[in-house]
C-alpha cells in the first residue's frame, strides 16, 4: 500500500498484526529507497475466514523512525518483504 506523510514527519506509529502463525516484516520506502523496516507479530484472529475478531494489545503498536524529517509531503510505500506473509495495518499516525 501507499500512504502520503506530511512534511516534517520523523516517525510513523501504527497498530499492525500479521497473519495467523506467520509473522511478517514490513518495509517502508520512498521512491525505491528503503527508509525503515518493522517485524510484525502474528495474530491468531487474522485468517482468511471472516469474521475478523482481532484482539490488539500494546505489543501490536509499532513506531518506525525515518532517517530524516520529510522536507515535503511524501508518498511512502509499505509492503511485506522476506516472508511474503500478509499484515493488517491500522491507526497510522505521522509524528
PDB file of N, CA, C and O in Angstrom:
ATOM      1  N   UNK A   1       0.813  -1.169   0.000  1.00  0.00           N
ATOM      2  CA  UNK A   1       0.000   0.000   0.000  1.00  0.00           C
ATOM      3  C   UNK A   1       0.866   1.246   0.000  1.00  0.00           C
ATOM      4  O   UNK A   1       2.084   1.178   0.167  1.00  0.00           O
ATOM      5  N   UNK A   2       0.227   2.364  -0.187  1.00  0.00           N
ATOM      6  CA  UNK A   2       0.922   3.651  -0.181  1.00  0.00           C
ATOM      7  C   UNK A   2       0.180   4.621   0.735  1.00  0.00           C
ATOM      8  O   UNK A   2      -1.046   4.602   0.836  1.00  0.00           O
ATOM      9  N   UNK A   3       0.959   5.462   1.393  1.00  0.00           N
ATOM     10  CA  UNK A   3       0.404   6.496   2.257  1.00  0.00           C
ATOM     11  C   UNK A   3       1.232   7.757   2.042  1.00  0.00           C
ATOM     12  O   UNK A   3       2.450   7.689   1.879  1.00  0.00           O
ATOM     13  N   UNK A   4       0.563   8.908   2.043  1.00  0.00           N
ATOM     14  CA  UNK A   4       1.284  10.176   1.923  1.00  0.00           C
ATOM     15  C   UNK A   4       1.442  10.768   3.313  1.00  0.00           C
ATOM     16  O   UNK A   4       0.462  11.007   4.019  1.00  0.00           O
ATOM     17  N   UNK A   5       2.698  11.001   3.695  1.00  0.00           N
ATOM     18  CA  UNK A   5       3.010  11.577   5.004  1.00  0.00           C
ATOM     19  C   UNK A   5       3.293  13.062   4.844  1.00  0.00           C
ATOM     20  O   UNK A   5       3.880  13.473   3.843  1.00  0.00           O
ATOM     21  N   UNK A   6       2.885  13.873   5.812  1.00  0.00           N
ATOM     22  CA  UNK A   6       3.096  15.317   5.694  1.00  0.00           C
ATOM     23  C   UNK A   6       4.556  15.726   5.910  1.00  0.00           C
ATOM     24  O   UNK A   6       5.343  14.999   6.517  1.00  0.00           O
ATOM     25  N   UNK A   7       4.888  16.900   5.400  1.00  0.00           N
ATOM     26  CA  UNK A   7       6.222  17.471   5.610  1.00  0.00           C
ATOM     27  C   UNK A   7       6.509  17.525   7.101  1.00  0.00           C
ATOM     28  O   UNK A   7       5.609  17.774   7.903  1.00  0.00           O
ATOM     29  N   UNK A   8       7.761  17.291   7.472  1.00  0.00           N
ATOM     30  CA  UNK A   8       8.174  17.350   8.871  1.00  0.00           C
ATOM     31  C   UNK A   8       8.068  16.025   9.610  1.00  0.00           C
ATOM     32  O   UNK A   8       8.546  15.915  10.739  1.00  0.00           O
ATOM     33  N   UNK A   9       7.451  15.017   9.000  1.00  0.00           N
ATOM     34  CA  UNK A   9       7.297  13.716   9.654  1.00  0.00           C
ATOM     35  C   UNK A   9       8.660  13.087   9.924  1.00  0.00           C
ATOM     36  O   UNK A   9       9.513  13.019   9.039  1.00  0.00           O
ATOM     37  N   UNK A  10       8.850  12.629  11.161  1.00  0.00           N
ATOM     38  CA  UNK A  10      10.081  11.918  11.532  1.00  0.00           C
ATOM     39  C   UNK A  10       9.805  10.495  11.995  1.00  0.00           C
ATOM     40  O   UNK A  10      10.701   9.651  12.008  1.00  0.00           O
ATOM     41  N   UNK A  11       8.538  10.230  12.381  1.00  0.00           N
ATOM     42  CA  UNK A  11       8.155   8.904  12.867  1.00  0.00           C
ATOM     43  C   UNK A  11       6.766   8.561  12.363  1.00  0.00           C
ATOM     44  O   UNK A  11       5.936   9.442  12.138  1.00  0.00           O
ATOM     45  N   UNK A  12       6.525   7.273  12.190  1.00  0.00           N
ATOM     46  CA  UNK A  12       5.202   6.773  11.836  1.00  0.00           C
ATOM     47  C   UNK A  12       4.845   5.701  12.854  1.00  0.00           C
ATOM     48  O   UNK A  12       5.562   4.713  13.009  1.00  0.00           O
ATOM     49  N   UNK A  13       3.733   5.906  13.543  1.00  0.00           N
ATOM     50  CA  UNK A  13       3.260   4.938  14.530  1.00  0.00           C
ATOM     51  C   UNK A  13       1.974   4.308  14.014  1.00  0.00           C
ATOM     52  O   UNK A  13       1.196   4.954  13.313  1.00  0.00           O
ATOM     53  N   UNK A  14       1.756   3.040  14.365  1.00  0.00           N
ATOM     54  CA  UNK A  14       0.598   2.322  13.857  1.00  0.00           C
ATOM     55  C   UNK A  14       0.406   1.026  14.643  1.00  0.00           C
ATOM     56  O   UNK A  14       1.311   0.550  15.330  1.00  0.00           O
ATOM     57  N   UNK A  15      -0.786   0.478  14.522  1.00  0.00           N
ATOM     58  CA  UNK A  15      -1.051  -0.868  15.007  1.00  0.00           C
ATOM     59  C   UNK A  15      -0.961  -1.809  13.817  1.00  0.00           C
ATOM     60  O   UNK A  15      -1.337  -1.446  12.702  1.00  0.00           O
ATOM     61  N   UNK A  16      -0.467  -3.007  14.049  1.00  0.00           N
ATOM     62  CA  UNK A  16      -0.383  -3.993  12.976  1.00  0.00           C
ATOM     63  C   UNK A  16      -0.388  -5.396  13.557  1.00  0.00           C
ATOM     64  O   UNK A  16       0.117  -5.643  14.652  1.00  0.00           O
ATOM     65  N   UNK A  17      -0.973  -6.303  12.794  1.00  0.00           N
ATOM     66  CA  UNK A  17      -0.916  -7.727  13.122  1.00  0.00           C
ATOM     67  C   UNK A  17      -0.616  -8.481  11.833  1.00  0.00           C
ATOM     68  O   UNK A  17      -1.018  -8.063  10.747  1.00  0.00           O
ATOM     69  N   UNK A  18       0.083  -9.577  11.964  1.00  0.00           N
ATOM     70  CA  UNK A  18       0.379 -10.432  10.822  1.00  0.00           C
ATOM     71  C   UNK A  18      -0.570 -11.623  10.840  1.00  0.00           C
ATOM     72  O   UNK A  18      -1.241 -11.896  11.835  1.00  0.00           O
ATOM     73  N   UNK A  19      -0.605 -12.315   9.722  1.00  0.00           N
ATOM     74  CA  UNK A  19      -1.488 -13.461   9.539  1.00  0.00           C
ATOM     75  C   UNK A  19      -1.219 -14.544  10.577  1.00  0.00           C
ATOM     76  O   UNK A  19      -0.083 -14.711  11.020  1.00  0.00           O
ATOM     77  N   UNK A  20      -2.250 -15.276  10.966  1.00  0.00           N
ATOM     78  CA  UNK A  20      -2.162 -16.340  11.964  1.00  0.00           C
ATOM     79  C   UNK A  20      -0.990 -17.275  11.678  1.00  0.00           C
ATOM     80  O   UNK A  20      -0.892 -17.847  10.592  1.00  0.00           O
ATOM     81  N   UNK A  21      -0.105 -17.423  12.659  1.00  0.00           N
ATOM     82  CA  UNK A  21       1.022 -18.339  12.556  1.00  0.00           C
ATOM     83  C   UNK A  21       2.152 -17.887  11.653  1.00  0.00           C
ATOM     84  O   UNK A  21       3.118 -18.623  11.450  1.00  0.00           O
ATOM     85  N   UNK A  22       2.042 -16.675  11.105  1.00  0.00           N
ATOM     86  CA  UNK A  22       3.033 -16.208  10.132  1.00  0.00           C
ATOM     87  C   UNK A  22       3.464 -14.773  10.398  1.00  0.00           C
ATOM     88  O   UNK A  22       2.896 -13.853   9.809  1.00  0.00           O
ATOM     89  N   UNK A  23       4.442 -14.551  11.256  1.00  0.00           N
ATOM     90  CA  UNK A  23       4.928 -13.193  11.464  1.00  0.00           C
ATOM     91  C   UNK A  23       5.379 -12.602  10.135  1.00  0.00           C
ATOM     92  O   UNK A  23       5.767 -13.333   9.223  1.00  0.00           O
ATOM     93  N   UNK A  24       5.327 -11.294  10.028  1.00  0.00           N
ATOM     94  CA  UNK A  24       5.677 -10.611   8.788  1.00  0.00           C
ATOM     95  C   UNK A  24       6.721  -9.532   9.046  1.00  0.00           C
ATOM     96  O   UNK A  24       6.979  -9.155  10.189  1.00  0.00           O
ATOM     97  N   UNK A  25       7.306  -9.050   7.980  1.00  0.00           N
ATOM     98  CA  UNK A  25       8.236  -7.928   8.063  1.00  0.00           C
ATOM     99  C   UNK A  25       7.760  -6.873   7.080  1.00  0.00           C
ATOM    100  O   UNK A  25       7.604  -7.146   5.890  1.00  0.00           O
ATOM    101  N   UNK A  26       7.528  -5.653   7.588  1.00  0.00           N
ATOM    102  CA  UNK A  26       7.126  -4.543   6.736  1.00  0.00           C
ATOM    103  C   UNK A  26       8.340  -3.738   6.319  1.00  0.00           C
ATOM    104  O   UNK A  26       9.279  -3.558   7.094  1.00  0.00           O
ATOM    105  N   UNK A  27       8.310  -3.256   5.085  1.00  0.00           N
ATOM    106  CA  UNK A  27       9.362  -2.385   4.563  1.00  0.00           C
ATOM    107  C   UNK A  27       8.711  -1.080   4.126  1.00  0.00           C
ATOM    108  O   UNK A  27       7.696  -1.085   3.429  1.00  0.00           O
ATOM    109  N   UNK A  28       9.300   0.032   4.539  1.00  0.00           N
ATOM    110  CA  UNK A  28       8.831   1.364   4.187  1.00  0.00           C
ATOM    111  C   UNK A  28       9.846   1.974   3.234  1.00  0.00           C
ATOM    112  O   UNK A  28      11.039   2.006   3.535  1.00  0.00           O
ATOM    113  N   UNK A  29       9.378   2.465   2.073  1.00  0.00           N
ATOM    114  CA  UNK A  29      10.318   3.031   1.104  1.00  0.00           C
ATOM    115  C   UNK A  29       9.758   4.301   0.476  1.00  0.00           C
ATOM    116  O   UNK A  29       8.547   4.492   0.369  1.00  0.00           O
ATOM    117  N   UNK A  30      10.683   5.156   0.068  1.00  0.00           N
ATOM    118  CA  UNK A  30      10.355   6.400  -0.628  1.00  0.00           C
ATOM    119  C   UNK A  30      11.118   6.374  -1.944  1.00  0.00           C
ATOM    120  O   UNK A  30      12.346   6.299  -1.957  1.00  0.00           O
ATOM    121  N   UNK A  31      10.385   6.435  -3.050  1.00  0.00           N
ATOM    122  CA  UNK A  31      10.995   6.428  -4.391  1.00  0.00           C
ATOM    123  C   UNK A  31      11.993   5.279  -4.549  1.00  0.00           C
ATOM    124  O   UNK A  31      13.051   5.452  -5.154  1.00  0.00           O
ATOM    125  N   UNK A  32      11.656   4.112  -4.008  1.00  0.00           N
ATOM    126  CA  UNK A  32      12.503   2.942  -4.146  1.00  0.00           C
ATOM    127  C   UNK A  32      13.614   2.804  -3.122  1.00  0.00           C
ATOM    128  O   UNK A  32      14.315   1.792  -3.111  1.00  0.00           O
ATOM    129  N   UNK A  33      13.792   3.803  -2.256  1.00  0.00           N
ATOM    130  CA  UNK A  33      14.828   3.757  -1.216  1.00  0.00           C
ATOM    131  C   UNK A  33      14.193   3.347   0.111  1.00  0.00           C
ATOM    132  O   UNK A  33      13.263   4.004   0.580  1.00  0.00           O
ATOM    133  N   UNK A  34      14.682   2.280   0.714  1.00  0.00           N
ATOM    134  CA  UNK A  34      14.147   1.801   1.991  1.00  0.00           C
ATOM    135  C   UNK A  34      14.491   2.799   3.094  1.00  0.00           C
ATOM    136  O   UNK A  34      15.650   3.178   3.267  1.00  0.00           O
ATOM    137  N   UNK A  35      13.465   3.219   3.839  1.00  0.00           N
ATOM    138  CA  UNK A  35      13.674   4.170   4.933  1.00  0.00           C
ATOM    139  C   UNK A  35      13.388   3.550   6.295  1.00  0.00           C
ATOM    140  O   UNK A  35      13.604   4.191   7.324  1.00  0.00           O
ATOM    141  N   UNK A  36      12.902   2.303   6.314  1.00  0.00           N
ATOM    142  CA  UNK A  36      12.664   1.630   7.587  1.00  0.00           C
ATOM    143  C   UNK A  36      12.030   0.265   7.393  1.00  0.00           C
ATOM    144  O   UNK A  36      11.422  -0.015   6.360  1.00  0.00           O
ATOM    145  N   UNK A  37      12.183  -0.587   8.412  1.00  0.00           N
ATOM    146  CA  UNK A  37      11.543  -1.901   8.418  1.00  0.00           C
ATOM    147  C   UNK A  37      10.994  -2.167   9.815  1.00  0.00           C
ATOM    148  O   UNK A  37      11.421  -1.551  10.791  1.00  0.00           O
ATOM    149  N   UNK A  38      10.048  -3.085   9.893  1.00  0.00           N
ATOM    150  CA  UNK A  38       9.470  -3.439  11.187  1.00  0.00           C
ATOM    151  C   UNK A  38       8.951  -4.862  11.142  1.00  0.00           C
ATOM    152  O   UNK A  38       8.191  -5.222  10.243  1.00  0.00           O
ATOM    153  N   UNK A  39       9.359  -5.675  12.111  1.00  0.00           N
ATOM    154  CA  UNK A  39       8.824  -7.031  12.275  1.00  0.00           C
ATOM    155  C   UNK A  39       7.441  -6.915  12.915  1.00  0.00           C
ATOM    156  O   UNK A  39       7.243  -6.126  13.840  1.00  0.00           O
ATOM    157  N   UNK A  40       6.487  -7.705  12.419  1.00  0.00           N
ATOM    158  CA  UNK A  40       5.122  -7.674  12.917  1.00  0.00           C
ATOM    159  C   UNK A  40       4.755  -9.068  13.439  1.00  0.00           C
ATOM    160  O   UNK A  40       4.956 -10.070  12.753  1.00  0.00           O
ATOM    161  N   UNK A  41       4.218  -9.118  14.658  1.00  0.00           N
ATOM    162  CA  UNK A  41       3.847 -10.393  15.275  1.00  0.00           C
ATOM    163  C   UNK A  41       2.558 -10.944  14.668  1.00  0.00           C
ATOM    164  O   UNK A  41       1.672 -10.188  14.268  1.00  0.00           O
ATOM    165  N   UNK A  42       2.471 -12.263  14.609  1.00  0.00           N
ATOM    166  CA  UNK A  42       1.268 -12.933  14.118  1.00  0.00           C
ATOM    167  C   UNK A  42       0.133 -12.778  15.131  1.00  0.00           C
ATOM    168  O   UNK A  42       0.368 -12.590  16.324  1.00  0.00           O
ATOM    169  N   UNK A  43      -1.101 -12.860  14.630  1.00  0.00           N
ATOM    170  CA  UNK A  43      -2.287 -12.752  15.468  1.00  0.00           C
ATOM    171  C   UNK A  43      -3.233 -13.881  15.074  1.00  0.00           C
ATOM    172  O   UNK A  43      -3.569 -14.023  13.899  1.00  0.00           O
ATOM    173  N   UNK A  44      -3.663 -14.682  16.042  1.00  0.00           N
ATOM    174  CA  UNK A  44      -4.493 -15.853  15.752  1.00  0.00           C
ATOM    175  C   UNK A  44      -5.818 -15.518  15.070  1.00  0.00           C
ATOM    176  O   UNK A  44      -6.391 -16.385  14.410  1.00  0.00           O
ATOM    177  N   UNK A  45      -6.317 -14.304  15.206  1.00  0.00           N
ATOM    178  CA  UNK A  45      -7.599 -13.938  14.600  1.00  0.00           C
ATOM    179  C   UNK A  45      -7.458 -13.440  13.161  1.00  0.00           C
ATOM    180  O   UNK A  45      -8.465 -13.251  12.478  1.00  0.00           O
ATOM    181  N   UNK A  46      -6.246 -13.228  12.694  1.00  0.00           N
ATOM    182  CA  UNK A  46      -6.020 -12.755  11.328  1.00  0.00           C
ATOM    183  C   UNK A  46      -5.898 -13.970  10.414  1.00  0.00           C
ATOM    184  O   UNK A  46      -4.809 -14.508  10.216  1.00  0.00           O
ATOM    185  N   UNK A  47      -7.038 -14.394   9.858  1.00  0.00           N
ATOM    186  CA  UNK A  47      -7.086 -15.574   8.991  1.00  0.00           C
ATOM    187  C   UNK A  47      -7.901 -15.241   7.745  1.00  0.00           C
ATOM    188  O   UNK A  47      -8.417 -14.131   7.615  1.00  0.00           O
ATOM    189  N   UNK A  48      -8.011 -16.170   6.862  1.00  0.00           N
ATOM    190  CA  UNK A  48      -8.777 -15.945   5.641  1.00  0.00           C
ATOM    191  C   UNK A  48     -10.278 -16.184   5.838  1.00  0.00           C
ATOM    192  O   UNK A  48     -11.047 -16.164   4.877  1.00  0.00           O
ATOM    193  N   UNK A  49     -10.680 -16.407   7.075  1.00  0.00           N
ATOM    194  CA  UNK A  49     -12.085 -16.685   7.351  1.00  0.00           C
ATOM    195  C   UNK A  49     -12.710 -15.563   8.172  1.00  0.00           C
ATOM    196  O   UNK A  49     -12.313 -15.328   9.313  1.00  0.00           O
ATOM    197  N   UNK A  50     -13.686 -14.872   7.591  1.00  0.00           N
ATOM    198  CA  UNK A  50     -14.423 -13.837   8.310  1.00  0.00           C
ATOM    199  C   UNK A  50     -15.344 -14.519   9.322  1.00  0.00           C
ATOM    200  O   UNK A  50     -15.701 -15.675   9.099  1.00  0.00           O
ATOM    201  N   UNK A  51     -15.746 -13.883  10.410  1.00  0.00           N
ATOM    202  CA  UNK A  51     -15.410 -12.506  10.772  1.00  0.00           C
ATOM    203  C   UNK A  51     -14.038 -12.417  11.433  1.00  0.00           C
ATOM    204  O   UNK A  51     -13.516 -13.397  11.965  1.00  0.00           O
ATOM    205  N   UNK A  52     -13.482 -11.236  11.385  1.00  0.00           N
ATOM    206  CA  UNK A  52     -12.181 -10.977  11.986  1.00  0.00           C
ATOM    207  C   UNK A  52     -12.413 -10.360  13.360  1.00  0.00           C
ATOM    208  O   UNK A  52     -12.837  -9.208  13.458  1.00  0.00           O
ATOM    209  N   UNK A  53     -12.144 -11.099  14.402  1.00  0.00           N
ATOM    210  CA  UNK A  53     -12.309 -10.617  15.770  1.00  0.00           C
ATOM    211  C   UNK A  53     -10.924 -10.436  16.383  1.00  0.00           C
ATOM    212  O   UNK A  53     -10.503 -11.216  17.238  1.00  0.00           O
ATOM    213  N   UNK A  54     -10.232  -9.407  15.939  1.00  0.00           N
ATOM    214  CA  UNK A  54      -8.863  -9.157  16.391  1.00  0.00           C
ATOM    215  C   UNK A  54      -8.842  -8.623  17.810  1.00  0.00           C
ATOM    216  O   UNK A  54      -9.619  -7.738  18.167  1.00  0.00           O
ATOM    217  N   UNK A  55      -7.960  -9.163  18.601  1.00  0.00           N
ATOM    218  CA  UNK A  55      -7.660  -8.607  19.903  1.00  0.00           C
ATOM    219  C   UNK A  55      -6.270  -8.004  19.793  1.00  0.00           C
ATOM    220  O   UNK A  55      -5.301  -8.701  19.492  1.00  0.00           O
ATOM    221  N   UNK A  56      -6.180  -6.711  20.037  1.00  0.00           N
ATOM    222  CA  UNK A  56      -4.926  -5.979  19.872  1.00  0.00           C
ATOM    223  C   UNK A  56      -4.441  -5.533  21.237  1.00  0.00           C
ATOM    224  O   UNK A  56      -5.228  -5.082  22.070  1.00  0.00           O
ATOM    225  N   UNK A  57      -3.138  -5.662  21.465  1.00  0.00           N
ATOM    226  CA  UNK A  57      -2.545  -5.239  22.733  1.00  0.00           C
ATOM    227  C   UNK A  57      -1.472  -4.194  22.464  1.00  0.00           C
ATOM    228  O   UNK A  57      -1.196  -3.852  21.314  1.00  0.00           O
ATOM    229  N   UNK A  58      -0.878  -3.697  23.529  1.00  0.00           N
ATOM    230  CA  UNK A  58       0.198  -2.708  23.387  1.00  0.00           C
ATOM    231  C   UNK A  58       1.365  -3.251  22.561  1.00  0.00           C
ATOM    232  O   UNK A  58       2.076  -2.481  21.916  1.00  0.00           O
ATOM    233  N   UNK A  59       1.565  -4.553  22.574  1.00  0.00           N
ATOM    234  CA  UNK A  59       2.680  -5.132  21.817  1.00  0.00           C
ATOM    235  C   UNK A  59       2.436  -5.091  20.305  1.00  0.00           C
ATOM    236  O   UNK A  59       3.353  -5.351  19.525  1.00  0.00           O
ATOM    237  N   UNK A  60       1.212  -4.768  19.886  1.00  0.00           N
ATOM    238  CA  UNK A  60       0.887  -4.645  18.466  1.00  0.00           C
ATOM    239  C   UNK A  60       1.015  -3.201  17.971  1.00  0.00           C
ATOM    240  O   UNK A  60       0.629  -2.893  16.844  1.00  0.00           O
ATOM    241  N   UNK A  61       1.552  -2.330  18.806  1.00  0.00           N
ATOM    242  CA  UNK A  61       1.748  -0.916  18.455  1.00  0.00           C
ATOM    243  C   UNK A  61       3.220  -0.725  18.108  1.00  0.00           C
ATOM    244  O   UNK A  61       4.102  -1.059  18.900  1.00  0.00           O
ATOM    245  N   UNK A  62       3.476  -0.193  16.934  1.00  0.00           N
ATOM    246  CA  UNK A  62       4.846  -0.060  16.440  1.00  0.00           C
ATOM    247  C   UNK A  62       5.135   1.380  16.035  1.00  0.00           C
ATOM    248  O   UNK A  62       4.226   2.133  15.686  1.00  0.00           O
ATOM    249  N   UNK A  63       6.403   1.752  16.086  1.00  0.00           N
ATOM    250  CA  UNK A  63       6.849   3.054  15.611  1.00  0.00           C
ATOM    251  C   UNK A  63       8.092   2.858  14.753  1.00  0.00           C
ATOM    252  O   UNK A  63       9.053   2.211  15.167  1.00  0.00           O
ATOM    253  N   UNK A  64       8.057   3.423  13.558  1.00  0.00           N
ATOM    254  CA  UNK A  64       9.206   3.405  12.661  1.00  0.00           C
ATOM    255  C   UNK A  64       9.743   4.827  12.589  1.00  0.00           C
ATOM    256  O   UNK A  64       9.001   5.763  12.292  1.00  0.00           O
ATOM    257  N   UNK A  65      11.033   4.983  12.860  1.00  0.00           N
ATOM    258  CA  UNK A  65      11.670   6.298  12.805  1.00  0.00           C
ATOM    259  C   UNK A  65      12.354   6.458  11.456  1.00  0.00           C
ATOM    260  O   UNK A  65      13.154   5.615  11.050  1.00  0.00           O
ATOM    261  N   UNK A  66      12.038   7.539  10.772  1.00  0.00           N
ATOM    262  CA  UNK A  66      12.634   7.820   9.464  1.00  0.00           C
ATOM    263  C   UNK A  66      14.054   8.356   9.648  1.00  0.00           C
ATOM    264  O   UNK A  66      14.365   8.912  10.702  1.00  0.00           O
ATOM    265  N   UNK A  67      14.924   8.199   8.642  1.00  0.00           N
ATOM    266  CA  UNK A  67      16.307   8.666   8.774  1.00  0.00           C
ATOM    267  C   UNK A  67      16.427  10.185   8.904  1.00  0.00           C
ATOM    268  O   UNK A  67      17.409  10.685   9.452  1.00  0.00           O
ATOM    269  N   UNK A  68      15.431  10.921   8.401  1.00  0.00           N
ATOM    270  CA  UNK A  68      15.433  12.392   8.490  1.00  0.00           C
ATOM    271  C   UNK A  68      13.993  12.867   8.345  1.00  0.00           C
ATOM    272  O   UNK A  68      13.143  12.153   7.813  1.00  0.00           O
ATOM    273  N   UNK A  69      13.728  14.076   8.824  1.00  0.00           N
ATOM    274  CA  UNK A  69      12.395  14.662   8.669  1.00  0.00           C
ATOM    275  C   UNK A  69      12.099  14.853   7.183  1.00  0.00           C
ATOM    276  O   UNK A  69      12.986  15.207   6.407  1.00  0.00           O
ATOM    277  N   UNK A  70      10.856  14.617   6.797  1.00  0.00           N
ATOM    278  CA  UNK A  70      10.468  14.790   5.401  1.00  0.00           C
ATOM    279  C   UNK A  70      10.397  16.281   5.058  1.00  0.00           C
ATOM    280  O   UNK A  70       9.798  17.068   5.790  1.00  0.00           O
ATOM    281  N   UNK A  71      11.013  16.653   3.940  1.00  0.00           N
ATOM    282  CA  UNK A  71      11.027  18.058   3.511  1.00  0.00           C
ATOM    283  C   UNK A  71       9.679  18.511   2.962  1.00  0.00           C
ATOM    284  O   UNK A  71       9.336  19.690   3.042  1.00  0.00           O
ATOM    285  N   UNK A  72       8.918  17.574   2.405  1.00  0.00           N
ATOM    286  CA  UNK A  72       7.626  17.888   1.789  1.00  0.00           C
ATOM    287  C   UNK A  72       6.711  16.690   1.993  1.00  0.00           C
ATOM    288  O   UNK A  72       7.159  15.623   2.412  1.00  0.00           O
ATOM    289  N   UNK A  73       5.425  16.868   1.694  1.00  0.00           N
ATOM    290  CA  UNK A  73       4.514  15.733   1.728  1.00  0.00           C
ATOM    291  C   UNK A  73       5.087  14.658   0.811  1.00  0.00           C
ATOM    292  O   UNK A  73       5.455  14.941  -0.329  1.00  0.00           O
ATOM    293  N   UNK A  74       5.161  13.425   1.309  1.00  0.00           N
ATOM    294  CA  UNK A  74       5.876  12.362   0.603  1.00  0.00           C
ATOM    295  C   UNK A  74       5.068  11.075   0.602  1.00  0.00           C
ATOM    296  O   UNK A  74       4.520  10.668   1.626  1.00  0.00           O
ATOM    297  N   UNK A  75       5.002  10.435  -0.574  1.00  0.00           N
ATOM    298  CA  UNK A  75       4.333   9.149  -0.687  1.00  0.00           C
ATOM    299  C   UNK A  75       5.289   8.044  -0.243  1.00  0.00           C
ATOM    300  O   UNK A  75       6.402   7.923  -0.755  1.00  0.00           O
ATOM    301  N   UNK A  76       4.841   7.253   0.706  1.00  0.00           N
ATOM    302  CA  UNK A  76       5.644   6.153   1.240  1.00  0.00           C
ATOM    303  C   UNK A  76       4.957   4.839   0.875  1.00  0.00           C
ATOM    304  O   UNK A  76       3.752   4.680   1.072  1.00  0.00           O
ATOM    305  N   UNK A  77       5.735   3.906   0.344  1.00  0.00           N
ATOM    306  CA  UNK A  77       5.223   2.581   0.009  1.00  0.00           C
ATOM    307  C   UNK A  77       5.499   1.648   1.184  1.00  0.00           C
ATOM    308  O   UNK A  77       6.604   1.621   1.727  1.00  0.00           O
ATOM    309  N   UNK A  78       4.480   0.886   1.566  1.00  0.00           N
ATOM    310  CA  UNK A  78       4.606  -0.088   2.652  1.00  0.00           C
ATOM    311  C   UNK A  78       4.278  -1.461   2.073  1.00  0.00           C
ATOM    312  O   UNK A  78       3.212  -1.658   1.488  1.00  0.00           O
ATOM    313  N   UNK A  79       5.204  -2.413   2.239  1.00  0.00           N
ATOM    314  CA  UNK A  79       4.946  -3.758   1.735  1.00  0.00           C
ATOM    315  C   UNK A  79       5.594  -4.788   2.648  1.00  0.00           C
ATOM    316  O   UNK A  79       6.515  -4.483   3.405  1.00  0.00           O
ATOM    317  N   UNK A  80       5.090  -6.020   2.559  1.00  0.00           N
ATOM    318  CA  UNK A  80       5.721  -7.109   3.287  1.00  0.00           C
ATOM    319  C   UNK A  80       6.901  -7.605   2.459  1.00  0.00           C
ATOM    320  O   UNK A  80       6.837  -7.659   1.231  1.00  0.00           O
ATOM    321  N   UNK A  81       7.967  -7.960   3.146  1.00  0.00           N
ATOM    322  CA  UNK A  81       9.174  -8.451   2.479  1.00  0.00           C
ATOM    323  C   UNK A  81       9.674  -9.700   3.181  1.00  0.00           C
ATOM    324  O   UNK A  81       9.269  -9.999   4.304  1.00  0.00           O
ATOM    325  N   UNK A  82      10.549 -10.416   2.518  1.00  0.00           N
ATOM    326  CA  UNK A  82      11.205 -11.627   3.023  1.00  0.00           C
ATOM    327  C   UNK A  82      10.219 -12.765   3.227  1.00  0.00           C
ATOM    328  O   UNK A  82      10.301 -13.772   2.523  1.00  0.00           O
ATOM    329  N   UNK A  83       9.287 -12.639   4.170  1.00  0.00           N
ATOM    330  CA  UNK A  83       8.363 -13.738   4.439  1.00  0.00           C
ATOM    331  C   UNK A  83       7.247 -13.799   3.410  1.00  0.00           C
ATOM    332  O   UNK A  83       6.759 -14.881   3.083  1.00  0.00           O
ATOM    333  N   UNK A  84       6.836 -12.635   2.895  1.00  0.00           N
ATOM    334  CA  UNK A  84       5.736 -12.586   1.947  1.00  0.00           C
ATOM    335  C   UNK A  84       4.370 -12.770   2.586  1.00  0.00           C
ATOM    336  O   UNK A  84       3.360 -12.800   1.883  1.00  0.00           O
ATOM    337  N   UNK A  85       4.320 -12.893   3.922  1.00  0.00           N
ATOM    338  CA  UNK A  85       3.041 -13.070   4.595  1.00  0.00           C
ATOM    339  C   UNK A  85       2.305 -11.756   4.735  1.00  0.00           C
ATOM    340  O   UNK A  85       2.917 -10.688   4.734  1.00  0.00           O
ATOM    341  N   UNK A  86       0.996 -11.835   4.855  1.00  0.00           N
ATOM    342  CA  UNK A  86       0.148 -10.650   4.955  1.00  0.00           C
ATOM    343  C   UNK A  86       0.251  -9.985   6.321  1.00  0.00           C
ATOM    344  O   UNK A  86       0.607 -10.608   7.321  1.00  0.00           O
ATOM    345  N   UNK A  87      -0.077  -8.686   6.323  1.00  0.00           N
ATOM    346  CA  UNK A  87      -0.179  -7.931   7.570  1.00  0.00           C
ATOM    347  C   UNK A  87      -1.364  -6.982   7.453  1.00  0.00           C
ATOM    348  O   UNK A  87      -1.692  -6.511   6.364  1.00  0.00           O
ATOM    349  N   UNK A  88      -1.993  -6.712   8.569  1.00  0.00           N
ATOM    350  CA  UNK A  88      -3.097  -5.760   8.650  1.00  0.00           C
ATOM    351  C   UNK A  88      -2.571  -4.562   9.417  1.00  0.00           C
ATOM    352  O   UNK A  88      -2.082  -4.708  10.537  1.00  0.00           O
ATOM    353  N   UNK A  89      -2.665  -3.384   8.829  1.00  0.00           N
ATOM    354  CA  UNK A  89      -2.130  -2.162   9.444  1.00  0.00           C
ATOM    355  C   UNK A  89      -3.290  -1.186   9.630  1.00  0.00           C
ATOM    356  O   UNK A  89      -4.110  -1.010   8.728  1.00  0.00           O
ATOM    357  N   UNK A  90      -3.356  -0.553  10.803  1.00  0.00           N
ATOM    358  CA  UNK A  90      -4.421   0.422  11.051  1.00  0.00           C
ATOM    359  C   UNK A  90      -3.954   1.435  12.098  1.00  0.00           C
ATOM    360  O   UNK A  90      -2.961   1.223  12.794  1.00  0.00           O
ATOM    361  N   UNK A  91      -4.687   2.526  12.190  1.00  0.00           N
ATOM    362  CA  UNK A  91      -4.362   3.559  13.170  1.00  0.00           C
ATOM    363  C   UNK A  91      -3.046   4.263  12.871  1.00  0.00           C
ATOM    364  O   UNK A  91      -2.313   4.614  13.795  1.00  0.00           O
ATOM    365  N   UNK A  92      -2.738   4.473  11.603  1.00  0.00           N
ATOM    366  CA  UNK A  92      -1.469   5.102  11.202  1.00  0.00           C
ATOM    367  C   UNK A  92      -1.458   6.566  11.635  1.00  0.00           C
ATOM    368  O   UNK A  92      -2.415   7.304  11.404  1.00  0.00           O
ATOM    369  N   UNK A  93      -0.361   6.968  12.266  1.00  0.00           N
ATOM    370  CA  UNK A  93      -0.227   8.342  12.742  1.00  0.00           C
ATOM    371  C   UNK A  93       1.179   8.855  12.434  1.00  0.00           C
ATOM    372  O   UNK A  93       2.174   8.278  12.873  1.00  0.00           O
ATOM    373  N   UNK A  94       1.244   9.946  11.673  1.00  0.00           N
ATOM    374  CA  UNK A  94       2.529  10.594  11.375  1.00  0.00           C
ATOM    375  C   UNK A  94       2.870  11.520  12.528  1.00  0.00           C
ATOM    376  O   UNK A  94       2.008  12.229  13.046  1.00  0.00           O
ATOM    377  N   UNK A  95       4.131  11.508  12.922  1.00  0.00           N
ATOM    378  CA  UNK A  95       4.577  12.363  14.030  1.00  0.00           C
ATOM    379  C   UNK A  95       5.781  13.164  13.585  1.00  0.00           C
ATOM    380  O   UNK A  95       6.320  13.952  14.362  1.00  0.00           O
TER     381      UNK A  95
END
